[in-house]
Amino acid sequence: MKEIEQVKSISIWVFLVPFVSLNLCLLIITQFHSLFPNQEHILHNTIPYIDGGASISRTARVFPTYLIFKPAMFFTSYLLIKYWFYNKKIILNFDPDNKFINRILFFGIGSAILLTLHSIFLGIHFDNSLYKLFRRVVILLFIIFEIVAQGYLVFNLYKIKEKISKLINIKILKLKIFLVTLLVAVAIASIHIISMPGNKFFKHALEWDFFVAVISFYLLTFLMWKKK
């Protein structure tokens, strides 16, 4: 199936583009301070994955880092839309009567749209409580939609695992299931901590690590489907 080749090809880029762009922004804002006209934007000696020294938005929303991050997120959103449409075709090819396919597409495409919205408004500041709430809701919904879409996808792939056994590495599929389960567990366990004031550094580190875990799903997709 050409759709399998397309999914395999797209998935590695869905992982690489956001991962490389975000860490490039981190490298620039911590090491190349002369590029920033506003020196208040620069960061020093932080590895946010460990010490939570800065949030993702703090790293990517200022000039010139947003010139890298925003286009990368727009491109990632475009790839995500294609990714979910190709997965729909794959599942329907092996399970024509699948009753979850519209939900997979709804949450998958929805996550891409929400990522686009988040990228558009990143770095735009209005002193308005409704606007701030809107931005928080958008990023929260993106996380929810992304995890739900991933969960539905691995559940339905596992249902047809016998039919696609020669096309996939079943161990990687099980690893994807474990990853999604872990993401759900961490998200639920973190609700109380995130909703409470304080714990800034922990929240920042959680944000970076959670982001990498979410996009690692697509790296596993690339590894799961066997070569032609």
Number of C-alpha atoms within 10 A of each C-alpha: 10 10 15 19 16 14 23 22 14 21 25 19 18 25 21 17 18 23 16 14 20 24 15 17 22 23 15 20 25 17 14 12 16 11 14 16 11 11 11 8 15 20 19 11 9 13 15 21 19 14 14 21 20 22 18 19 15 18 25 26 21 20 16 15 22 20 13 18 25 23 17 21 23 20 16 23 23 16 18 25 17 19 23 23 17 19 20 19 16 19 19 13 12 14 16 11 10 13 11 15 21 11 14 24 21 15 22 26 23 21 26 25 19 21 22 22 18 21 23 14 15 18 16 10 9 9 7 8 8 10 14 12 10 13 15 13 14 19 17 13 17 23 20 17 21 22 22 19 23 23 19 19 24 18 16 17 19 17 12 13 17 11 13 17 12 11 16 18 16 17 10 16 21 14 15 24 19 13 19 22 15 13 18 16 11 13 17 11 11 13 10 9 14 15 8 8 7 10 11 15 17 17 17 22 21 21 18 19 14 17 15 14 16 18 19 20 22 24 20 19 23 23 17 20 21 14 11 8
